[in-house]
Amino acid sequence: MFGHAGRVLRVDLGSSDITVERLNGALARKYVGGSGLGTYYLNKETNPLSRPLGPENALILLTGPFAGTRLPTSARLAVVTKSPLTGMYAESDVGGTFGLKLKRSGFDGIIITGRARKPCYLYVSEQGARILDASDLAGKDTYEVDDALKNVHGQQVTVASIGPAGENMVSYASIMTDGCHARAAGRCGVGAVMGSKNLKAIVAAQGTQSPRIADPDAVSESIRRWSRVLAEQGQGMRAYGTAGGLESNEFIGDMPIKNWALGAWGKSESVNGEAMAATVLTGRYHCANCPIGCGREISISAGPFAGISGSGPEYETISMLGANCLVDDLEAICAANDLCNRYGLDTISTGSVIAFAMEAYERGLLSKADCSGLEVKWGDADAVLTLIRMIAFRQGIGDLLGEGVRRCAEELGGVAEEFAIHTKGLEFPAHDPRAHNSVALSYATSNRGGCHLAGFTHMFEKGGVMPEIGLHESQDRFGTDKKGWMTSKLQDAMGMYDSLKLCKFTLGCGLPISQVVEWMNAVMDWDVDVDEFMLTGERIYNLKRMYNVRHGASRKDDDLPLRITTSRRNTGGAALNLPHLGEMLNQYYQVRAWDEFGIPTSAKLAELGLGEFMMTGEPTK
């Protein structure tokens, strides 16, 4: 095979069986890799009776076919499983170096099932895999685990691990890689699934394997050209990171403020990427094969947070743990980010849950006694830090908050569900759907729950175009016309990025789909064109949808919180807009050829080569 290693590890932690299976070339062509191939495996490995935290669930880690080729941003990793937060399809994406090391060890991915009898970790190298004892790592944070395992296996390995939050199966625990650089497979609770298997870490050795490339000269020339272009176009991202856009996002009404209640804050300047660069920034971090380098390295040398160093907060983290909780102290946000990274918590869901708790406290649904004597007030950084610890260790109110906002609202009752911000149980990232109508539709229809990356549509309501798929001009962000068409097409395209495992920031740096198609043909010796690229993305998106349909999902689940659809913020850059979800959903289902309930038709599944996934009864394993 070209591109793919052609081998997938299977690990049953219950029986300690480790096998290697060959990756079928036709299967790779049909589902590519990353989340596409992962979705195929998840459909085969699990069913509606599979418990997310049961040994029968599968934890699937997959690289893309470009990993190991040195193509820009090609070393990302997909983690696919059944989510303990949503009970449905889960995927999470992580950069760093783990995906590259796994591929250089000679594997496209790992499928992990079962539960170990005692804490363990998996060591993967060119010689295969070994299950090793991790009893001495139990309770350690992810930075400590990284240090400990590098001391055993050498500084060149990359470690993917869970912290106490994963061990305690917090529903939105993350898997962290690359030590203090803290790259996160953050969303959907993949770290809780790893914890449920008694698997503390996975170590990927350096390895010497490289994928075969069909046209190495063409690939090498393209690497040289596009590395220069992406480095030049990504200068702003390199200088200020993702938080460089904080102030502009607040200006247009895109940033969540006070649990999504307000349209303006006025404090972004004190916590944005420029402020970070002027105060605590000490360096920049590049994921493997990335010429952009948006990662932040920070250090705090004085004050109450002195001694904190490592990964700096990104836009999502600053927005969710800062603006959404009304915390405007950059160093305190850095401290909160550091705790989440060490404990292995998704900063997006954590910030959303804490903002929810602050509003519940303000409205009298939570008392000081409920919170173990803690006053959970807006803007209180110490309360944020205390709640993070309580969540990670499931102490006091942290035990409930560790279940996510949907279950918190169900438990508290009353008006709590009015301000629980999620779709399908997954808390929203830091982009307000009232600022971009396409984001509202993308959140509602994203297969993993509220997710801006499933379609990346906001970029195409802020000036972006993609003429290769028919998107010749940027769209009115407050309009509804053609949003069903635009959102579905962009979801199909982004599904391919998630399967090839390319970073979507390349889109903002000028990389066209036609170039990605050229890479596919030069690396894999395929004869793909843009139409097949999009058709494959559509197949993958529909397969993800069918996983959820098997679990009872339909139009009722393609919904938005009441605050988003009924509450105007009256200030800021999107003061009055409320997205008309019903109208856009009707468009979307029609474009997708799904029925009125949002279920792919048999004809559509047959057209996409997904006949084996039609609803014909369920296995009972």
Order of alpha helices (4+ residues) and beta strands (2+ residues): beta-beta-alpha-alpha-beta-beta-beta-alpha-beta-beta-beta-alpha-beta-alpha-beta-beta-alpha-beta-alpha-alpha-alpha-alpha-beta-beta-beta-alpha-alpha-alpha-alpha-alpha-alpha-beta-beta-alpha-alpha-alpha-alpha-alpha-alpha-alpha
